[in-house]
Amino acid sequence: MSEEFDIFSDRDSTMEDAVRQFTICNACRYCEGYCPVWPEVHSGNIITRNDVLYYSNLCYDHRDCYYACPYVPDAHEFKINIPEVTRKIRKKTYEELTFNLNSSLEKKIALSLILVIPIMLGWIFTFNNIYSPGPISFYKLVPKYPLIAVSSMLSLYLLSMLAVAGIRYRRLVIDGLDRGDRNTGVGIAGITTLLNVLAHKWFRKIHYPGEKESNVRFGFHLLIFYGFLMDILSTTLGFIYEDILAIPSPFPFYSPVVIAGVTGGLMLTVGGLLGLVARFSSRNKQPFMTVEGFDFLLILEFFVVALTGLLTLLFRYTAGSEEVYLMLLIHYSAIYTMYITAPFSTNVLHIIVRLMSLNRFNNHNIP
Ligand code: SF4
């Protein structure tokens, strides 16, 4: 592990405990086959702190190992709780990869101001547009080019945060794994990783949100994943229609732009709701796991963004222009909030960090 990323002080209890637990697991080997983590744990002799960082960020939080383990805290002095200790390491990894910008009160205040001030200014400058007369056009609330400028900046900001986190994770963790191979990222391993992600290979039949095996997480994550892709498709089609084919918005209900947007919105809303219910159900059924904002904020933000988007469209056909524009302003505020807060308060970095860990696993395990 590089000095720069030694985020866990020598005596850090979380990291020490994780090394201790995985060292016991490496001797026990009962959980082989449950998930990608165990073949990696058992492929070496000595468990290093860097290994633990890799295992924790490869972990899909199945919780199978907890229910299989005879050494869990309530049953044995070994006090093994792999799902919880890897969760803590993941949270700290994401904080470190975003330069701990959410770690002190001052930083939190600065982040809140970056969040609240633009939203307030947005409402102040656009609120009167809610009363715009005539046929409904979303650009009457926020004109087209300022809207494109703000959404492009937000996308660039989030993609840059993910890219920087990915580059740092590779340099600070993946490259430090002293097992001779490196994460090439392309070739068979890369294609396998992409197919694993698209098929949600490692999400099926897991012990979540309770002791009974279920596909709940497989279901809601699939809905959120493909719902988000459908909304990106809708936005892209909207641009093609308006700026290439010169077909002006608002588009009719049967147009591919609206169909893709509604489909994506419904998938995100249902997936978000399922995800939130599962998260809070697991809090009651699986008390060995902590549930904090970090664990559900991203799902909640997707749910609010999708729901306000659908309501805006519904109001277009059922309510007056003022209701449409007001809901649209709430929708824009929800999108802004999600983009700004996602890297610091949610587990959004799992998108890039787990992808790179899974690719390293495939690179290491595909003959
Ligand atoms: S979690 Fe428990 S049962 Fe599984 S490998 Fe570790 S010690 Fe063994």
Residues whose N, C-alpha, C, O or C-beta is under 5 A from the ligand:
A	BS01	SF4	I24 C25 C28 R29 Y30 C31 C65 A68 C69 P70 I80 I82
